[in-house]
Amino acid sequence: MSDDWIEQLFRDYQNAITRGMYEGIAQLPEPQRDRVMACQAHACVDEFVKLYDLPDSLDLETFLARMNGGGPSQIRIQREGNRILWEEHHEGRCMCPLVRRDIVPLQPALCACAVHWLRMLVERFAHCPCHVELLESVASGARNCVFAVTLGDQR
């Protein structure tokens, strides 16, 4: 008999625990929920740069060129000065691995993680603070996720 069923049992158990944790996170007041989403985004960024071989030595222009058209979804990036329009073409599907694997339900509150994720990712290569605004999201009924990124402290 294979140990695959044991592995699946543990995976299902972990998924149920994670699902329950997210039910609790969704009930937190906004400032606390946002802090949790920022921590999750930080972990996700760290794994994303490893997965897509994005070394910290890349400058912003090289990073944007590598991301434009690439990544786990089709990404379209337009830059004009200190403003970046970042469009992720998801065709109505959220890119969060927890949503994709049906561990947590898609809900707009999860978009805070995406905003933090993009901010942290761009700041890593821009070497300056950034502000990210979510313009459209799959969780709000759009086909894609669209963000406006402002480099520096200007908004």
C-alpha positions as CSV (number, residue, x, y, z in Angstrom):
1,M,0.0,0.0,0.0
2,S,1.3,3.5,-0.9
3,D,1.8,6.3,1.6
4,D,0.1,8.7,-0.8
5,W,-3.1,8.5,1.1
6,I,-1.3,9.5,4.3
7,E,0.3,12.5,2.5
8,Q,-3.2,13.5,1.2
9,L,-4.7,13.1,4.7
10,F,-2.0,15.5,6.1
11,R,-2.5,17.9,3.2
12,D,-6.3,18.0,3.8
13,Y,-5.7,18.5,7.5
14,Q,-3.4,21.4,6.8
15,N,-5.8,22.9,4.3
16,A,-8.7,22.7,6.9
17,I,-6.5,24.4,9.5
18,T,-5.5,27.2,7.1
19,R,-9.1,27.7,6.0
20,G,-10.2,28.0,9.6
21,M,-7.4,30.5,10.3
22,Y,-8.5,32.6,7.3
23,E,-12.1,32.6,8.6
24,G,-10.7,34.2,11.8
25,I,-8.5,36.6,9.9
26,A,-11.5,37.8,7.8
27,Q,-13.2,38.8,11.1
28,L,-10.4,40.9,12.4
29,P,-10.7,44.7,12.4
30,E,-9.1,46.3,9.4
31,P,-5.8,47.4,11.0
32,Q,-5.1,43.9,12.4
33,R,-6.2,42.1,9.3
34,D,-4.0,44.4,7.2
35,R,-1.0,43.5,9.4
36,V,-1.6,39.8,8.8
37,M,-1.9,40.4,5.1
38,A,1.4,42.3,5.1
39,C,3.1,39.4,6.8
40,Q,1.7,36.9,4.3
41,A,2.7,39.1,1.4
42,H,6.3,39.3,2.8
43,A,6.5,35.5,2.9
44,C,5.0,35.3,-0.6
45,V,7.4,37.8,-2.0
46,D,10.4,36.0,-0.6
47,E,9.3,32.7,-2.2
48,F,8.2,34.4,-5.5
49,V,11.7,35.9,-6.1
50,K,13.3,32.5,-5.5
51,L,10.8,30.7,-7.7
52,Y,11.2,33.2,-10.6
53,D,14.9,33.7,-10.1
54,L,14.8,37.4,-9.4
55,P,18.0,38.3,-7.7
56,D,18.2,41.4,-5.5
57,S,21.0,42.7,-7.8
58,L,18.4,43.5,-10.5
59,D,17.7,47.2,-11.0
60,L,14.2,48.4,-11.4
61,E,14.2,48.6,-15.2
62,T,15.6,45.1,-15.6
63,F,13.0,43.7,-13.0
64,L,10.1,45.5,-14.8
65,A,11.4,44.1,-18.2
66,R,11.5,40.6,-16.8
67,M,8.0,40.8,-15.3
68,N,6.4,42.5,-18.3
69,G,4.7,39.7,-20.2
70,G,5.9,37.1,-17.7
71,G,5.3,35.7,-14.3
72,P,2.5,33.2,-13.4
73,S,0.0,35.3,-15.4
74,Q,0.4,37.6,-18.3
75,I,1.6,40.9,-16.8
76,R,1.5,44.2,-18.7
77,I,3.6,47.0,-17.3
78,Q,3.5,50.6,-18.4
79,R,5.8,53.1,-16.8
80,E,5.6,56.9,-17.0
81,G,8.1,58.6,-14.7
82,N,7.4,57.6,-11.1
83,R,4.1,56.0,-12.0
84,I,3.7,52.3,-13.0
85,L,0.5,50.8,-14.3
86,W,0.7,47.0,-13.5
87,E,-2.0,44.8,-15.1
88,E,-2.2,41.2,-14.3
89,H,-4.3,39.3,-16.8
90,H,-6.0,36.5,-14.9
91,E,-9.1,35.9,-17.0
92,G,-11.3,35.9,-13.9
93,R,-9.1,33.7,-11.7
94,C,-7.3,34.8,-8.6
95,M,-3.6,34.2,-8.5
96,C,-3.3,33.5,-4.8
97,P,-2.2,29.9,-4.4
98,L,-4.5,29.4,-1.5
99,V,-7.5,30.5,-3.6
100,R,-6.3,28.5,-6.6
101,R,-6.0,25.3,-4.5
102,D,-9.5,26.0,-3.1
103,I,-8.1,26.3,0.5
104,V,-9.6,29.7,1.1
105,P,-12.5,31.4,-0.7
106,L,-11.9,34.4,-2.9
107,Q,-12.9,37.6,-1.1
108,P,-12.0,41.3,-1.5
109,A,-10.2,41.3,1.9
110,L,-7.5,39.1,0.3
111,C,-6.6,41.9,-2.1
112,A,-4.8,43.6,0.8
113,C,-2.2,40.9,0.5
114,A,-1.8,41.5,-3.3
115,V,-1.3,45.3,-2.6
116,H,1.3,44.6,0.0
117,W,2.9,41.9,-2.2
118,L,3.3,44.3,-5.2
119,R,4.5,47.1,-3.0
120,M,7.2,44.9,-1.4
121,L,8.2,43.4,-4.7
122,V,8.6,46.8,-6.4
123,E,10.4,48.3,-3.4
124,R,12.8,45.4,-3.4
125,F,14.1,46.5,-6.9
126,A,13.3,50.3,-6.8
127,H,15.2,50.7,-3.5
128,C,12.6,53.3,-2.4
129,P,9.2,53.4,-0.8
130,C,6.3,52.8,-3.0
131,H,2.6,53.3,-2.8
132,V,0.2,50.8,-4.5
133,E,-3.4,51.4,-5.2
134,L,-5.7,48.6,-6.4
135,L,-7.8,49.8,-9.3
136,E,-9.5,46.5,-10.3
137,S,-9.5,43.0,-9.0
138,V,-10.9,39.5,-9.7
139,A,-12.3,39.5,-6.2
140,S,-14.5,42.5,-7.0
141,G,-15.7,40.9,-10.3
142,A,-13.1,42.2,-12.8
143,R,-11.5,39.8,-15.2
144,N,-8.0,41.0,-14.2
145,C,-6.2,42.8,-11.4
146,V,-4.9,46.3,-12.1
147,F,-2.7,48.3,-9.8
148,A,-1.2,51.8,-9.9
149,V,2.2,52.0,-8.3
150,T,3.8,55.3,-7.4
151,L,7.6,55.2,-6.8
152,G,8.8,57.4,-3.9
153,D,6.8,59.1,-1.2
154,Q,4.7,61.0,-3.8
155,R,1.1,59.9,-4.4
